[in-house]
């Protein structure tokens, strides 16, 4: 199994601009395309290499345009850089054409009179040594790169809510933000909870806002939450969050999902 670090280390600069050639191996596929968290992590890695002295990542806006598999071309360029923030666009293409477009916002901390945060942590303790975790369904290749513990039922869960503790099998040497993007898309679409069976689905867009300068956790575990608050006419919108092992919310997310059922 090829690790995320090996995929990133295998990216080859083009030499005539901020572009790289690489490959999405079969072990990271989700159906006929690369797992979305992997594609976004590759794009972020290249975006961070395309400019100098970038401040911390603050926001990622990801569009899943088409399938990505096998050999890929990654390009990144600066859209704008001001005193406090930098906007960088990163695209990934494969033989099928443009598959992913990301806009990353990097922003330094600035002095502010505001100091306000209202977040709640789901009641789902971090996996202990006695917990039985799992790798995901063998037919979904990318899940074998992760370890999971799920909660899908309980008196306090909403009808379309899903909780999952997630960690990468191999995470040494990864930038914390790249690791966070790789993990953040690991929950199946929450609308599956309403259907109660697997049906074809496809993520369309994904927005992730980072809460704080550098996310950290213990033993690689991150708690993911997803809740679909709209599912109608083949479209679902879901609110998502990521917490670390200390119960601190490190990212807020939102996804638009196509549901073919």
Secondary structure as GFF3:
##gff-version 3
##sequence-region A 1 261
A	DSSP	alpha_helix	4	9	.	.	.	ID=ss1
A	DSSP	beta_strand	12	13	.	.	.	ID=ss2
A	DSSP	beta_strand	19	24	.	.	.	ID=ss3
A	DSSP	three_ten_helix	26	28	.	.	.	ID=ss4
A	DSSP	beta_strand	29	30	.	.	.	ID=ss5
A	DSSP	beta_strand	33	34	.	.	.	ID=ss6
A	DSSP	alpha_helix	36	49	.	.	.	ID=ss7
A	DSSP	beta_strand	57	64	.	.	.	ID=ss8
A	DSSP	beta_strand	70	81	.	.	.	ID=ss9
A	DSSP	beta_strand	85	94	.	.	.	ID=ss10
A	DSSP	beta_strand	97	107	.	.	.	ID=ss11
A	DSSP	three_ten_helix	141	145	.	.	.	ID=ss12
A	DSSP	beta_strand	146	151	.	.	.	ID=ss13
A	DSSP	beta_strand	161	168	.	.	.	ID=ss14
A	DSSP	alpha_helix	176	184	.	.	.	ID=ss15
A	DSSP	alpha_helix	192	195	.	.	.	ID=ss16
A	DSSP	beta_strand	201	210	.	.	.	ID=ss17
A	DSSP	beta_strand	222	232	.	.	.	ID=ss18
A	DSSP	beta_strand	235	243	.	.	.	ID=ss19
A	DSSP	beta_strand	249	259	.	.	.	ID=ss20
###
